[in-house]
Amino acid sequence: MKAQRRLRKFVKFATGGLHRLRYLLHWMLGKYSAKHIRLDGDLDLLGRNICIFSIFCHEKRIPRSTLALTRAIKRAGYDLIVVLNGAHGAREEFQNGLGSRDILITRPNLGRDFAAYQLVTNLLLAKKRPFDRILYCNDSVFYLDRNDANDIFRHLLSSDHPWIGMTENYPRYHVSSWCFQLSSHALMTPVLTGFWKRYRPVDSHHHAVKAGEQGLTGALLKAGFVPTIMFDAASLLKAILRKYRLADDGGVLQQLSTLPAGSAPSSQSQAVLASLYQGERANQANNLSMLLISELGFPFVKKKLARQGYCPISLLVLVLEKFMSDFCLETVHEVRLTGMRMRKRWF
């Protein structure tokens, strides 16, 4: 076991070093410079509510599921700054989904979504133009419009909370970055402006989580902000207790919280609660997705959920067919072929 742990640590260290070397090489070659970035639009025309939307796109064609999500955000009242990572696209690809004030940016696919967030945030900060709130979102989720009874994006637009996230993650606490919102008050604090200036967009998932998501969460907490989580495990627990009429049965909660390892829950309600207790310990958008959808009206589901083993492909397709207005054969292919579409990236 010790040898295996040492090997894992070595592989992790070597992989991290390789990614940092790759980042340094691309930086020296100017891949992150302005000459490789194309901006279509005028930042001065943007309104006071802005959404930075990051899309990984190795083809010019934008998936219908992504278009449905950007249109929902646009309908709520946000002006869009769409960043295409990896492909040169035109406004026509959005099928009239971009208005005259919206902006389209194309750049190399380096640094993942946090690099796109950083690029646009620093552009807006450099402009020193007034805004009320910035919504950060990416194309890693399907939008379940038929499960969105509370109209999540209109709710975000009307909210005065300085920091709003959809879900949260453990064991090292951080707010999920696939959809979160910051007010101008939060974003303009020196700790936050410093974070976006210092962040190094290394092209690695581990780096994006550790230095990006966890780093941003740490900076906001250091600045004195506390996140408002729209879909948290505590709210999910309350909904389950109401559904199974267990709100006053504290004995069940205590019994389940101390359930010996390997023991099986004795009822359906206890099995659901056991699933919740287990799932809240890690990435809740992955581990608790089906419970969040069925019990709290969670209007999102991660696209890689089935590929990463969090739920069967057939179940994910069934959920999409039930809750997505734009469900079609392309959506099915997007679920089934996600793994095949992932590209290995070398130097």
Secondary structure, 3 states (H helix, E strand, C coil): CHHHHHHHHHHHHHHHHHHHHHHHHHHHCCCCCHHHCEEECCHHHCCCEEEEEEEECCCCCCCHHHHHHHHHHHHHCCEEEEEEECCCCCHHHHCCCCCCCCEEEEECCCCHHHHHHHHHHHHHHHHCCCCCEEEEEECCEEECHHHCCCCHHHHHHHCCCCEEECCEECCCCEECCCEEEEEHHHHCCHHHHHHHHHCCCCCCHHHHHHHHHHHHHHHHHHCCCCCEECCCHHHHHHHHHHHCCCCCCHHHHHHHHCCCCCCCCCCHHHHHHHHHHHHCCCEHHHHCHHHHHHHHCCCEEECCCCCCCCCCHHHHHHHHHHHCCCCCHHHHHHHHCHHHHCCCCCC
